[in-house]
Amino acid sequence: PDLPKGNTPMSRTEIRPEVVKSAVKFLSHPSVRNQPKEKQLSFLFKKGLSPKEAAQAYRELAKNESKKEVTKISPKDAKEAESDGYFSTIRRAIGNMLSGEEDKVEEVGTVTLEELRKFNGVLHERLLISVEGKIYDVTKRWDLYGPGKKYNVFTGKDATYALAMMSAESASMNRFEYELNEEHKGILGEWIEKYKKSYPVVGELRREEVIKTSTITKT
């Protein structure tokens, strides 16, 4: 099976019905169905589909498959299945591809807060977070950090203070003048270790916008 080759960047926002239709046909092919989701998505992206178009193709594929099922489920069950089951797998697969898990992740260099702001999954397909001035690419966990998800509030921002205080309040983001006691220093340290182990560093926040470690003092 093949798809019409596109030349639109990954940041496309509109959905092309004819391309989605071709993608559904491609994904329905017996030789493709059993392939890993990352491999399927890699092909779709190489053909010029955007993340939104790829997700829509999987959505329509699922609808087509549901028509073949004899067992009926309630609208509530269907909604839960969509949010927590099948599509969470697709979202994570999309995140894996966008983060370049199989290839080297593209670095963003030194950025300002204004430049970082767009990396929230809406204004840009990548998901980036600043912690103590280091920019981490968390795109592969689209299921956690993507739009509408639990930790999306941290993306496109410096989340140092927010993580230390375990706060999701907007006032806790991009905050550089504060003091931490020993308990909150420990919490922040645990978050930093988690990010270091789980996500690649792809840049840094411009130095004048970063709080210096020496100012994080005990209250």
C-alpha positions as CSV (number, residue, x, y, z in Angstrom):
1,P,0.0,0.0,0.0
2,D,1.1,3.5,-0.6
3,L,0.1,7.1,0.2
4,P,0.3,10.4,-1.7
5,K,3.5,12.0,-0.6
6,G,3.0,15.4,1.1
7,N,5.4,18.2,1.7
8,T,3.7,19.9,4.7
9,P,5.6,20.4,7.9
10,M,4.8,18.6,11.2
11,S,3.3,21.8,12.6
12,R,0.3,21.7,10.2
13,T,-3.0,22.4,12.0
14,E,-5.6,21.7,9.3
15,I,-6.6,18.1,8.4
16,R,-6.7,17.0,4.8
17,P,-9.6,14.4,4.4
18,E,-8.2,12.8,1.3
19,V,-4.8,12.2,3.0
20,V,-6.5,10.7,6.1
21,K,-8.6,8.5,3.9
22,S,-5.5,7.2,2.1
23,A,-3.8,6.7,5.5
24,V,-6.8,4.6,6.8
25,K,-6.6,2.4,3.7
26,F,-2.9,2.0,4.3
27,L,-3.3,1.1,8.0
28,S,-6.1,-1.4,7.1
29,H,-3.8,-3.4,4.8
30,P,-2.9,-6.9,6.2
31,S,0.8,-6.4,5.8
32,V,0.6,-3.2,7.9
33,R,-1.8,-4.1,10.7
34,N,0.6,-6.1,12.7
35,Q,3.5,-3.7,12.5
36,P,4.5,-1.7,15.6
37,K,2.7,1.6,15.9
38,E,6.0,3.5,15.8
39,K,6.8,1.9,12.5
40,Q,3.4,2.7,11.1
41,L,3.7,6.3,12.2
42,S,7.2,6.7,10.9
43,F,5.8,5.8,7.4
44,L,2.9,8.2,7.8
45,F,5.1,11.1,8.9
46,K,7.6,10.4,6.0
47,K,4.6,10.7,3.7
48,G,3.9,14.2,5.0
49,L,1.1,13.6,7.5
50,S,0.9,15.8,10.5
51,P,0.3,14.3,14.0
52,K,-3.3,15.5,13.9
53,E,-3.9,13.7,10.5
54,A,-2.2,10.6,11.8
55,A,-4.4,10.6,15.0
56,Q,-7.5,11.2,12.9
57,A,-6.6,8.2,10.6
58,Y,-6.3,5.9,13.6
59,R,-9.6,7.3,14.9
60,E,-11.4,6.5,11.7
61,L,-9.7,3.1,11.5
62,A,-11.1,2.3,15.0
63,K,-14.6,3.4,13.9
64,N,-14.4,1.2,10.9
65,E,-13.3,-1.7,13.0
66,S,-16.1,-1.1,15.6
67,K,-18.7,-1.5,12.9
68,K,-17.5,-5.0,12.4
69,E,-17.8,-5.9,16.0
70,V,-20.8,-7.9,17.2
71,T,-20.5,-6.9,20.8
72,K,-22.0,-3.5,21.6
73,I,-20.7,-1.2,24.3
74,S,-22.2,1.9,26.0
75,P,-21.2,5.4,25.0
76,K,-19.6,5.8,28.4
77,D,-17.5,2.6,28.0
78,A,-16.6,3.8,24.5
79,K,-15.4,7.1,25.8
80,E,-13.3,5.5,28.5
81,A,-11.8,3.1,26.0
82,E,-10.9,6.0,23.8
83,S,-9.3,8.1,26.5
84,D,-7.6,5.4,28.5
85,G,-7.0,2.5,26.1
86,Y,-6.5,2.4,22.3
87,F,-5.9,6.0,21.7
88,S,-3.5,6.4,24.6
89,T,-1.3,3.9,22.9
90,I,-1.5,5.9,19.7
91,R,-0.7,9.1,21.5
92,R,2.3,7.6,23.1
93,A,3.5,6.2,19.7
94,I,3.1,9.7,18.2
95,G,5.1,11.1,21.1
96,N,7.8,8.5,20.6
97,M,8.1,9.5,16.9
98,L,8.0,13.2,17.5
99,S,10.6,13.1,20.3
100,G,13.0,11.2,17.9
101,E,13.3,8.3,20.3
102,E,14.9,6.2,17.5
103,D,17.0,9.0,16.2
104,K,18.9,11.9,17.8
105,V,16.6,14.5,19.3
106,E,16.9,17.9,17.7
107,E,18.4,20.5,20.0
108,V,16.9,23.9,20.5
109,G,20.0,25.7,21.9
110,T,19.6,28.6,24.2
111,V,16.1,29.9,24.3
112,T,14.1,32.7,26.0
113,L,10.9,32.1,27.9
114,E,9.0,33.5,25.0
115,E,10.6,31.1,22.6
116,L,10.0,28.2,25.0
117,R,6.3,29.1,25.4
118,K,5.3,27.5,22.0
119,F,6.5,24.0,22.9
120,N,3.3,22.9,24.6
121,G,1.8,20.5,22.0
122,V,-0.6,23.1,20.7
123,L,1.5,25.9,19.2
124,H,4.2,23.3,18.4
125,E,4.2,19.5,18.2
126,R,7.1,19.1,20.6
127,L,6.7,19.2,24.4
128,L,9.5,20.9,26.3
129,I,10.0,21.8,30.0
130,S,12.6,23.9,31.7
131,V,13.9,22.8,35.1
132,E,16.7,24.9,36.7
133,G,17.4,26.2,33.2
134,K,17.8,22.9,31.4
135,I,15.3,22.2,28.7
136,Y,14.0,18.6,28.7
137,D,12.1,17.1,25.7
138,V,9.2,15.1,27.2
139,T,7.4,14.6,23.9
140,K,7.6,10.8,24.1
141,R,5.3,11.0,27.1
142,W,2.5,12.6,25.1
143,D,0.1,10.6,27.2
144,L,1.2,12.6,30.3
145,Y,2.3,15.9,28.9
146,G,0.2,16.4,25.8
147,P,-2.7,18.9,25.5
148,G,-5.4,18.1,28.1
149,K,-3.2,15.8,30.0
150,K,-2.2,15.9,33.7
151,Y,1.3,17.5,33.3
152,N,0.6,19.7,30.2
153,V,0.5,22.7,32.4
154,F,4.3,22.5,32.9
155,T,5.1,22.4,29.2
156,G,6.5,25.5,27.4
157,K,7.5,26.9,30.8
158,D,10.1,26.9,33.5
159,A,8.6,24.5,36.0
160,T,11.4,24.6,38.7
161,Y,9.4,26.3,41.5
162,A,6.2,24.5,40.5
163,L,7.8,21.1,40.8
164,A,9.4,21.9,44.1
165,M,6.1,23.0,45.5
166,M,4.1,20.3,43.8
167,S,1.9,23.0,42.4
168,A,0.0,23.2,39.1
169,E,-1.0,26.8,39.6
170,S,-0.1,29.2,36.8
171,A,1.5,31.6,39.3
172,S,4.0,28.8,40.1
173,M,5.3,28.7,36.6
174,N,8.2,30.8,35.3
175,R,8.9,31.9,38.8
176,F,12.5,32.8,39.5
177,E,12.5,34.7,42.8
178,Y,11.8,32.3,45.7
179,E,13.3,30.5,48.6
180,L,13.0,26.7,49.2
181,N,13.2,24.9,52.6
182,E,15.0,21.6,52.9
183,E,11.9,19.6,52.2
184,H,11.1,21.4,49.0
185,K,14.7,21.2,47.9
186,G,14.5,17.4,48.3
187,I,11.3,17.3,46.2
188,L,12.9,19.3,43.5
189,G,16.0,17.1,43.6
190,E,13.9,14.0,43.0
191,W,12.1,15.6,40.0
192,I,15.5,16.6,38.5
193,E,16.8,13.1,38.9
194,K,13.7,11.7,37.2
195,Y,14.0,14.1,34.3
196,K,17.7,13.4,33.9
197,K,17.1,9.6,33.7
198,S,14.0,9.8,31.5
199,Y,14.3,12.7,29.1
200,P,17.0,14.2,26.9
201,V,18.3,17.7,27.5
202,V,17.9,19.6,24.3
203,G,18.8,23.1,25.3
204,E,18.9,25.7,28.1
205,L,17.1,28.8,29.2
206,R,18.8,32.1,28.6
207,R,21.1,32.6,31.6
208,E,19.6,36.0,32.7
209,E,16.2,34.3,33.0
210,V,17.4,31.5,35.2
211,I,17.5,31.6,39.0
212,K,21.0,30.8,40.4
213,T,21.3,27.8,42.7
214,S,22.9,30.0,45.3
215,T,19.6,31.9,45.7
216,I,17.6,28.8,46.6
217,T,18.0,29.1,50.3
218,K,16.3,27.6,53.3
219,T,13.3,29.5,54.7
